[in-house]
Amino acid sequence: TRKESSAASDVYKRQVLEVDHLEADALVFAGSVRCRGHADVEGVLRTGRSLSVLGGLRVGGALRVGEDLRVAGAVRCEGSARLHGDARVGWSLTVAQRLQCTGSLRVGGELDCGAAAHVSGHCRVAQDLRVVGDLGCDGGIKVGGHLQADAAVQAARGVWAMGDVDCKGHLQVGWGVRAGGHILSLIHI
């Protein structure tokens, strides 16, 4: 029945997979995954709940995390990344395709995105932030270096950058822009 399948689904989601290091062709797990070292997945990496990695993370395909993402090292995703919660990355975050984070995003190094990026919470990047497509943020954007977007930038609670803000499309911010360098927008502010 539906109640039994729903109860079984909840049991799987509460499970936790704990490993020292993770090397796999692909991994789909309904619960949380905790890795005490580095994780390297050639294809898709999908968790129903949280993903925690104490080393670095490389994903050759799509990255899907059902709740929070915590990585102490760098993250390199050669596909798209959809994160349904907050994301904390200790070093750099590189996503070859679209990045979507439904919570807040904090990166200890650089953020490079090869397509559009959207963050539903606040976005904090310690160094440079580069996005090939549109950059959308329902909170504020704070960058310790330069912010470069090859399309539009939208930030509901403003943009604060230590370096330049370089936007090739519309620059639409709710609480203003503060930059330590130049503010460039090819269309309008």
VMD Tcl script that draws the C-alpha trace (Angstrom):
set ca {
  {0.00 0.00 0.00}
  {0.99 3.65 -0.18}
  {1.53 3.97 3.60}
  {3.89 0.97 3.60}
  {5.90 2.27 0.64}
  {6.07 5.74 2.23}
  {7.28 4.23 5.52}
  {9.89 2.15 3.68}
  {11.05 5.24 1.81}
  {11.48 7.14 5.11}
  {13.60 4.28 6.50}
  {15.94 4.46 3.49}
  {16.24 8.25 3.77}
  {17.34 7.97 7.41}
  {20.21 5.64 6.53}
  {23.79 6.91 6.57}
  {26.61 5.57 4.40}
  {30.00 6.22 6.06}
  {33.26 5.54 4.21}
  {36.95 6.42 4.56}
  {37.36 7.25 0.84}
  {34.88 7.09 -1.99}
  {35.74 5.96 -5.53}
  {32.85 4.85 -7.72}
  {31.54 4.87 -11.28}
  {28.26 6.34 -9.94}
  {26.47 6.55 -6.59}
  {22.77 6.96 -5.86}
  {21.88 6.70 -2.17}
  {18.56 7.62 -0.52}
  {20.08 8.68 2.79}
  {23.12 10.72 3.85}
  {26.71 10.06 2.75}
  {29.70 10.85 4.97}
  {33.22 10.49 3.61}
  {36.22 10.93 5.93}
  {38.63 11.43 3.01}
  {38.41 12.34 -0.68}
  {35.51 11.38 -2.95}
  {35.83 10.70 -6.69}
  {32.76 9.65 -8.69}
  {33.02 9.20 -12.47}
  {29.30 9.62 -13.21}
  {26.27 10.78 -11.25}
  {26.45 11.38 -7.50}
  {23.01 11.66 -5.92}
  {22.01 11.61 -2.26}
  {18.51 11.82 -0.84}
  {19.79 13.68 2.21}
  {23.12 15.35 3.08}
  {26.63 14.85 1.68}
  {29.69 15.46 3.85}
  {33.27 15.07 2.57}
  {36.31 15.86 4.74}
  {38.64 15.97 1.70}
  {38.00 17.08 -1.86}
  {35.13 16.04 -4.13}
  {35.22 15.36 -7.89}
  {32.10 14.37 -9.80}
  {32.32 13.45 -13.49}
  {28.56 13.82 -14.08}
  {25.66 15.50 -12.31}
  {25.72 16.24 -8.58}
  {22.39 16.10 -6.74}
  {22.21 16.55 -2.96}
  {18.84 16.30 -1.20}
  {19.85 18.41 1.79}
  {23.07 20.16 2.92}
  {26.48 19.82 1.24}
  {29.64 20.09 3.36}
  {33.06 19.67 1.71}
  {36.27 20.64 3.53}
  {38.36 20.70 0.33}
  {37.65 21.70 -3.26}
  {34.65 20.61 -5.35}
  {34.89 19.96 -9.10}
  {31.69 18.94 -10.88}
  {31.89 18.24 -14.61}
  {28.09 18.24 -14.96}
  {25.37 20.32 -13.31}
  {24.88 20.69 -9.55}
  {21.53 20.87 -7.76}
  {21.83 21.32 -3.99}
  {18.60 21.26 -1.93}
  {19.93 22.95 1.19}
  {22.91 24.99 2.35}
  {26.32 24.38 0.80}
  {29.70 24.97 2.48}
  {32.88 24.40 0.46}
  {36.24 24.93 2.16}
  {38.24 25.64 -1.00}
  {37.12 26.31 -4.58}
  {33.87 25.27 -6.27}
  {33.90 24.55 -10.02}
  {30.72 23.52 -11.84}
  {30.89 22.95 -15.61}
  {27.15 23.38 -16.15}
  {24.23 24.93 -14.23}
  {24.46 25.47 -10.46}
  {21.33 25.60 -8.31}
  {21.41 25.93 -4.52}
  {18.11 26.22 -2.63}
  {19.82 27.42 0.57}
  {22.83 29.63 1.26}
  {26.18 29.05 -0.43}
  {29.59 29.68 1.16}
  {32.84 29.04 -0.73}
  {36.28 29.44 0.88}
  {38.05 30.03 -2.45}
  {36.88 30.77 -6.00}
  {33.54 29.93 -7.58}
  {33.54 29.12 -11.33}
  {30.31 28.16 -13.07}
  {30.15 27.24 -16.75}
  {26.45 28.14 -17.13}
  {23.77 29.95 -15.10}
  {23.82 29.92 -11.30}
  {21.00 30.53 -8.82}
  {21.24 30.70 -5.02}
  {18.03 30.96 -2.99}
  {19.81 32.21 0.15}
  {22.93 34.34 0.58}
  {26.06 33.76 -1.53}
  {29.52 34.25 0.06}
  {32.68 33.64 -1.97}
  {36.10 34.35 -0.40}
  {37.88 34.97 -3.74}
  {36.68 35.54 -7.34}
  {33.22 34.59 -8.58}
  {32.84 33.82 -12.32}
  {29.60 32.77 -14.02}
  {29.19 32.19 -17.76}
  {25.36 32.58 -17.67}
  {22.95 34.54 -15.47}
  {23.69 34.87 -11.75}
  {20.63 35.04 -9.52}
  {20.54 35.34 -5.75}
  {17.47 35.78 -3.56}
  {19.72 37.03 -0.75}
  {22.89 39.09 -0.93}
  {26.15 38.40 -2.76}
  {29.47 39.00 -0.99}
  {32.71 38.40 -2.90}
  {36.26 38.73 -1.56}
  {37.64 39.29 -5.07}
  {36.12 40.14 -8.46}
  {32.60 39.29 -9.59}
  {32.33 38.49 -13.31}
  {29.10 37.45 -15.04}
  {28.80 36.96 -18.79}
  {25.04 37.64 -18.58}
  {22.67 39.29 -16.06}
  {23.20 39.58 -12.29}
  {20.22 39.76 -9.94}
  {20.68 40.05 -6.17}
  {17.67 40.86 -3.98}
  {19.82 42.12 -1.08}
  {22.67 43.75 -2.93}
  {26.21 43.02 -4.05}
  {29.40 43.66 -2.06}
  {32.70 42.92 -3.79}
  {36.28 43.72 -2.79}
  {37.28 43.92 -6.47}
  {35.50 44.78 -9.71}
  {31.89 43.96 -10.56}
  {31.80 43.11 -14.27}
  {28.35 42.28 -15.64}
  {27.73 41.74 -19.36}
  {23.92 41.95 -18.95}
  {21.46 43.66 -16.62}
  {22.71 44.41 -13.11}
  {19.65 44.36 -10.87}
  {20.23 44.68 -7.13}
  {17.78 45.45 -4.35}
  {20.04 47.03 -1.73}
  {22.75 48.53 -3.95}
  {26.26 47.70 -5.08}
  {29.50 48.26 -3.19}
  {32.74 47.50 -4.98}
  {36.40 48.04 -4.16}
  {37.06 48.39 -7.90}
  {35.07 49.31 -10.99}
  {31.40 48.58 -11.56}
  {30.80 47.66 -15.20}
  {27.48 46.80 -16.80}
  {27.00 46.74 -20.57}
  {23.25 47.31 -20.41}
  {22.21 49.39 -17.37}
  {22.29 49.60 -13.62}
}
mol new
graphics top color blue
foreach p $ca { graphics top sphere $p radius 0.5 }
foreach p [lrange $ca 0 end-1] q [lrange $ca 1 end] { graphics top cylinder $p $q radius 0.2 }
display resetview
